[in-house]
């Protein structure tokens, strides 16, 4: 007598909320996150009209002067709803091209979302407040933004090895933050980046040198030396003006 074929197993429901460290034994969950998008332009000979255009929107934005281009600027938009990047922010960006006669540099576009690792003691602070406050902090005028992609074999490592490798990187970043040298904005961009990058990193601080030195020191870590496949391009900017929709 033939045995009956096994019925296909029902798919297990997936919880895609962000998760933080447990509080009193209960894990933290959140479905809130921020989206950051950097657009870069050239041919900005007078920022006055650019400032007027960006000031009309309701989202949080930062206007950077591009260190590596004499007429270059960068516009960073921050929104909790990604649709805002297509509606309010896009209207402003299209106006920069048509009315301010700027030339768009699509190869420099970066986009990412805040994410959790499961170890954050204050999940909402990590996902919303900290990254937004870092980019809008008037005491942090310098910024370096860059995308990266890891080698595929990193994801085949044992979870404990991945944790150890990432921990080395995180400890270095925390040391710079503790000294007041640099603060970071870590964003995931899986499926969002046109070049298949996986993360976007923003480093902000009072001075440019510590940001560059932090990247230099990170080159020595196991993650960078063994498991980073692509790094960059780098956008280096100094804040020209910040636009906050929060009082």
RANORFEN-V135023 format. One line per field, one symbol per residue. ss: DSSP state (H for helix, E for strand, L for the rest). phi: phi as a letter, one per 30 degrees, with the letter a starting at -180 (. if undefined). psi: psi as a letter, one per 40 degrees, with the letter a starting at -180 (. if undefined). A space follows every 50 residues. Layout:
# RANORFEN-V135023
ss->???
phi->???
psi->???
This chain:
# RANORFEN-V135023
ss->LLLLLLLLLLLLLLLLLEEEEEELLEEEEELLLLEEEEEEEELLLLLHHH HHHHLLLLLEEEEEEELLLLLLEEEEEEELLLHHHHLHHHHHHHHHHHLL LLEELHHHLEEEEELLLLLLLLHHHHHHHHHHHHHLLLLLLEEEEEEEEE LHHHHHLLHHHHHHHHHHHHHHHHHHHHLLLLEEEEEELLLLLLLLLLEE EEEEELLHHHHHHHHHHHLLLHHHHHHEEEEEEEEEEEEEEEELLLL
phi->.ddddddeddddecccddbcddchicdcbaccacccbccbbbiccbdedd dddddddcddbbccdddcbdbcbbbccbadcddddcceddedddddddcc idcdcddcdbbabdbccjcddbdddddcdddddddcdddcdcbbbacabd dedddcddeddddddddddddddddddddidabcbcbcbeicddcidcbb cccbadbdeddddddddddddddddcbccbbjdcccbcdcacbcccd
psi->hhihihihiiihhhheiihaiihfehihiifiiihhhhhhiifheheddd ddddedieihihhihhdehdfiiihhihidhdddddcdddddddddddde fihigdeehiiiiiiieeehdgdddddcdddddddeheegdiihhiiihi idedeeiiddddddddddddddddddddeediiihhiifhedhdefidih hhhiididdddddddddddeidddddehdhhiihhhihhdiihheh.
